[in-house]
Each structure stands twice: as structure tokens, then as C-alpha cells.
């Protein structure tokens, strides 16, 4: 009689249940769709100033406040804000009419002075400053469109 090893039975491969195949395939497709959605940022018509690296440049437009958006290329919430907030036509029109928009990449060496001056610790950080460079309002983290519009309209009335 042949001996069988009870600790290590023969390797018998059985096919997994079809449910698991569909489960993992669905999980993969949904994960890829979410990743694409998170990193997709449509183009906006806002003309961001990207080479502003000093506080003294804000006084150049005396009757306009400056909208500073501190971001990074790796920042997923920043991309979501670009997609959900800055691509909105109402937000675009309000920014174009009332503010000088400045996008500051916190990883660029020439932006270190602004980051240090305003003590930026995380991204996204949105600041509204007057022509003297004084902060009028700010928000740290991702902002929903409704709150962002309220923030802009509150500054407009000041």
C-alpha cells in the first residue's frame, strides 16, 4: 500500500469560483477609473501667474486682491480642486473680474520665499491677500465649490 503524506497532500489545483474572478476584475476596473478621476484636471480659462516669487509683486495691481493657490505636482487634492472648483464657469468669471490668480508650486526653489513668508505647511492652501500682501482670508485643504464661492464673494464685499 503506498504511503501518503497527510501533512502535504498532493497539489490539486481547483479553479476558483467564478464570483471571485468577476469580483477582482470589477475591483481592478473601478480602481483604475478612480485613479484616472483623481488625477484628471481639465484645462481652465484662468490665466494663472506662475512666475511670481516675491511679496513685492502683489502691489503692482493696486485695486485687485491676489488669490494665492499653493500646490504641488504630486498633490491629489489640488488636482481635484482644479477639476471641481477652478474649472467652474462662475468661479472663473469671478476670479478674472476681481483677483490676480497666482499658482505657487511649493516644490520649486523660487517659491521658497513665499512659502516661508506665509508659513505654508500643507497643500492645497488658498490665500487671498490685499495689494500690501496682508492675508484677508485663507483655507487649508481642499475646498468645495460652494465654500470657495462664498469665500470669494465675502472678500469682494470687504
N, C-alpha and C positions, 0 to 999 in steps of 0.2 A: 504494500500500500504506500503510495507516495506521500511524503510529508508536505504539509502546507504550513507556511509561516503565518500564524494568526496575527502577529503584530504588523506585518507588512503584507497585506493581501495583494493579489495581482492588480496591476494597474488597469483598471477597466474604466475607460472614458465613456461617460454618458453625455449625451447632448443636453445642454441647458434648456430649461423650459423656454418656450418662445416669448413668454412675458418679459423675461429679463433682457432678451435681445432688443425688443421694442422699447423697454424702459431706458436702457443705456443709449440707444440711438436717439430717442427723444431728448434725453438729458444732454447729449452732445450738441444736438441742433439748437436747443434752447440756450445753452451756454454760449455757443458761438454767436447767436443772434444778440444776446445781451452784451457780449463783449463789443460787437460792432456798434451797437446802440450807444454804449458808454463812451466810445472814443470818436464817434461821428460828431463833427461840429460843422454845420453848414456855414457858408460864407455870409457875412453880413455887409450891409452898406455903411456901417460905421467906419469912419476913417480914423483909426487909432494912431496916435502919435507913439512911435516906438523908440525914438532915439532921445527921449527926454531923460536926462540923468542928473539933473540938479534942481534944487528947490527954487533957485533964482529964475528959472524959465517960466514959472507959473504967472508971474506978474506981467508978462508980455500982452496978455489979453485982459485989460483991467475990469471989464464988466461981465466976465464969464467965470464961473466956477470950474474947477478941474475935477474930473472923475478919474481917480487912480484905481486901476484894477491890477492887483498883484497876482501873478500867475506863474506857472511853470509848465514846461512841455510835458512833464510826467503827471500833471495834476488832473485826475479824472473828474473831480467835482467842478474844476474850472471849465473843462470841456462841456460838461453838462450845462453849466450856466451859459456858455457861449451858444449852445444849441437851443436851450429853452428860454433864455431871457434876452440875450443880445440880438437874436435873430427875429424877435417880435417887432412888427412894424411900428407899433405905438412907442415902444422903448427906443427904437432907432430914431424916430422923429423927435422925441423929447430930448434925447442926448444931443442930436445935431443942432437943435434950436437953442439949448440952454448951457451946454457944457463943452469943455475941451476934453475929449476922452484920451487917456494915456494908459497904455498897457505896459506894465513893467514885469519883465521876466526876472524872477528873483535869482535865477542861476547865472545870469550874465554878469560879468565883472563890473561893467559900467553902471549897474543898478545898485551896487552895494551901498552907496551913499544914501539913496532914497530909502532903502530897506532899513538901514540903521537909523536914519532920522525919524522915521515913523514907527520904529520898533516892530516891524512885521515879523511875526513868529510862525504864521501858517498861511497856507493858500487854500482857497481864494480869499483875499481880503480886498474889500472895496472901500475906498475913502472918497469923500467929497471935500475938497479943500477950496478955500477962497483964494483970490489973487495974491494974498500975502503968504500963502502956504499953511494957513491955520485950518485944522480939521473942523468941519462943520457937522459931519455925520460919518459913520462908518459901520461896516458889517463884516464880521469874520465868519468864514464858511460860506457854503452855498446858500444863495438867496432865491426864493421863488419869485416869479414874475410879479405877482400882486404886491408883495412886500417891497420889491425893488422899485416899482412904480410909485408906491406910497413914499418911499424914501426920496425919490427924485422930486415928486410934487411938493413934499414938505420943504425941501431946500428952495424950490422955486418961489415959494411964498415968503421966505425969510428976507 
